[in-house]
Every structure is written in structure tokens, then in C-alpha cells.
């Protein structure tokens, strides 16, 4: 079955956007996934097609109305996870992306203005998701990011089944550095180990670089990786052996 995506947005013309080209675009044309942008304003009940109102308690900006958004959500076929793109959400992870890609699809609600009436999250089962600690003009760019991350993992999208397995975050680490021809560029040479043909040495070098780069560039990832490794059965065995030495 294809991966079915529905995006609730005030700007349906933004989709498929970049997802209509490259691997995602080809997969869309081949029917490996489907996309239905839904205009939220179609569910407004007044003549002005209003989807927002002033914040309760005062303040700048506007807030998206729960009644209009609920009507839009309720129009979508059930059975898929519902995500709301918001900086107040939980950070998106590769584990979550892989779980979404392995399912029937996703419904994504794109927020705008100052946010969404909190009562919507109390009344509907919605997973609030953030793609980073920064603010965008709306949830559309974040939705495109989520969909791209999922689509590339669908069977048949990437050329080789193993293409995504050595990438950053798949093992809890950043990916090791990559090199290609020419062998010498501006006086800089591809590391000798990568030209050795010794697959065991190459794998060891890549693992070591992945750990080093993660520790230096993303100490938060390294801390989680180390915690997971220590808590695993093999990690506990190594720790016990070290304690005895």
C-alpha cells in the first residue's frame, strides 16, 4: 500500500513543492506515496472564511480557531497519525520518522499566526512535533521536511535498500566524513585508509570518526548514545568487565 499524506494548510499551493522533484517526485508519480493538500479555510463557517481570532487574555497576533481546525481534521479519513507542526512540540527524531514511514501515512496540520487554540489538542489525538528550536512563518516548511524524511525511507524510493542505514542519526551518531574523486584536491588527499581496500580497517576508521565527530559536534547526541550503550546488555557486560579490572 502507498504512504498516504494529507496536509491541512492555509497555503495548499505550497504542495508538493520540492517534493514534486528528485526521488520524492518520481516516487509520487509512480504511486509509492500520495499527497492531498486540504485548504483549512474551506471549513470556516462565516462569509469571510475566518480561521483565526484574537488571543484570549490579550496580546499580539492571532490564534487559529479550534472549531475550524477540528472540522478540517474530522474530514480526513481516520487510521493515520495526526501531527501538528509547532515549536512547542517534541523534537522530531529519526526513530520517529522511521516509525511513520513504516505506517499507512500521516495527516499533518500546519499552524500559522501565534499558534493553535490549545483546546484542539485536548479534544483530538494530535502529536505535536517540532523540527528545531527556531521559528518559521508557518508549519508548511516543517511539514515538507517531515514528509521528505519519511518518503526517502519508503521501499523503492532510494536506489539501494542499504542507502539510508549508515546516515547520521540511524545509529545514534553523526555520519562519518565522506570523500570522492579526485584523489588530491587543492593539496588535500583522501585518507589513506579509504584507499587501502581493507574493509575491516575502513569500517573501524568510519566508526571511530563517527564517534569522534559526534562527541565534538553534538555532545547531546553523544551523551544519549553513551547512555543507550551502557544500558544495553552488551554495554552492561563491558561495564562489569571494566569494574573487575
N, C-alpha and C positions, 0 to 999 in steps of 0.2 A: 504494500500500500504506500502511496506517496505521503510525504510530510506536508500537511495542510497548515497554512499560516493565514490568520485573519488579523488585520491591523486596524484598530479603531483610532481614527485620526481626524483632525480638522483640515489636514492637507493630504488627501489621498493621491494627489498628483505627484507626491514625492516618491511613490512606489510604482514599480520596483526600483527605480533609480539605478544605483550602481549594481544592484542585484540582478539587473537585466543583461549584464555583460559578463565576460570571462566564464569561469567554471559555473558560478551560480546561474548565470543567464542561460547557458547551454542546458544545465540540469532542469531549469524551468521550462524550456522549450521541449525537452524530452519527457516531461511529465514526472520527473523524480520528486518534485515538490510543487505546490500550488500556492498562489497568493491572492487574497481577497482584501483590498483596502475598503474600509467602510467609513463613510462620512458621518461623523458624530452629529452634525447639525440636522441631519435627516430625522433625528429623534427628538428635536426640540418641539415644544407644543404651542409657542406663541408665533405671531406673524413675523417677528424679527429673527426667528430661529436662534434665540438666545441659548447659549450653553454655559454661561458664567454669570456671577453676580459678585457684589462687593463682599469683602471678608466680614464675617460676624465678629463684633468686637472692635471693628475699625482697622485701619491700616491701608497701606498702598496696594495697588494692583487689584486683580480679580481672581476668583476661585471657581473652578469648574464644578458644575452642579451635579449632585449625586443622582437626582431623578433622571436627568437626561442621560448620564453615563450608564446608569443601571438599565435603562430601556435599550441602549445600544448593545450592552453586553448580553442582555437577555435575548436579543435577536440572533445571536450566534449559536450554532449547534453545540451542544454540550459534549463533554468527553475529552477535552483537551485542557492542559494547564492554562490558566489565565495569569498573565504578567502585566504589571503596571510599571512603566519606566519612570522612576522618581529618584532624586538624590537621597531621599530618606529610606531607600530600600537597602536590602542586603547586597553586598558586593557580588557581582557575577563571577563565577569560577568555572574553570574548565570541566570540573566534575559535574557541575550543574548543566553546562552546555551539552556534555556527552549524554546525560540522562534525558534531556529534552530531545536531542537528536534521535535517541532510541525509541521515542514515543510516537504517537499519531500526529503530532504537530503542536501548535501553540496559538493562543489568542493573545495579542499584545495591545494594551491600552496606552496611548501616548498622551501624557499630561502636557498642559500648557499653562501659561499665566503664573499665578503664585502657587498653584498646586490643585489638589483634588479634595473635595469635601470628605472629611475623614469617615463620615457615616457610610460611604460606599464600601470601604474596607471592612466595616463592621457587619454589613448586610450581605456581602458577596465574598466568595472564596477567591481571593486575589493575592498573588505573590508579588510583593513589592521588590523591585530589582534596581540596582544602580550599577552603572558601568565605570564609575570612578568618582573621586572626590573633587568634582568640579561641576559647574552649572552650564547647561545647554539652554538654548531658546525653547526647546520642547523635546518631547520623547521620541520624535521621529528618527533622529540620527542614532539614538540609542537602540531603537527597535531594529534599524538596519544592521547595527553591529551584532545584536543577538542573533538575528536570522542568518547573517553571514557565517558566524561561528558555528551555528547548527548545520547549515546546508553543506558546508565543506566536509562534514563528517558522515553525510549520508552515503550509503553504498552506491558506488558507481560514479560519484562526483569527482573524487580525486583519482588520478591515474592508477596509482598503486595502493593496495589496501593498507600497506605499512607506512604510507607517506606522512600520516599525522602522528605516528607513535613516538617519534624522537623529538617532537617540538617542545617549546617552552611550556611548562605547567603540566604536561602529560604525566611526568614522574614526580611532580612537586618541585622541580628545579627549572632554572632557565636553560635554554638550549645551549649546547657548546658552540663555539665560533665556527663559521663556515668559510671555505676557500674554494676558488676555482681558477682556471687558466686566465691569464698567463702565469707561469710558474714564478717569474720575477716581475714585479711591477713597482716602478719608482724606487728600486733598490730593496724592496721588501720581498722576502721569499716565503713561499708556502712552507709551514713547519715540516721538517724532515720526516717526522713520524707519519705524516699523512701521505708521504710519497714512498714509504717503505714497503707497502704491500703486506705488512704484518698485521692481520686483522685483530689479533689479541692486543697488540700494542696500541693500535688505533682506538679500539674500544676503551682501553684503560685511560688513554690520553683524553678522550672525549668526556668520559665520566669525571675525571679529575678536573677538567676545565669547567664543566657544568657546575660542579660543587663549588669551585673557587669563585666563579663569576656570580653565582647566586649568593654566596656568603658576603661578597664585597658590594654587590649592587642592590640586592634585595634581602637585607638581613631579616625582614619579616617572614619571607618565604623560607629562608634557611632555618629559622627557629621552628617553624611548623614542620619542615621536613625532618629535622633532627628529632623533634618530639615524636613524630609518627614512627621514625625508625627505631627509636629507643623503646617505644611502647609495643612494637611488633614482637612476635615470638622469637624471631631470629635476632632482633635487636636486644631483647632481654637476655638471650643466651650469651651474646657477645659481652653485654654489660656484666653478667655474672662471672664470665671468664676473666674479665679485666679486674673485677673486685678481688678475685682469688690470687691474682698475680702480685 
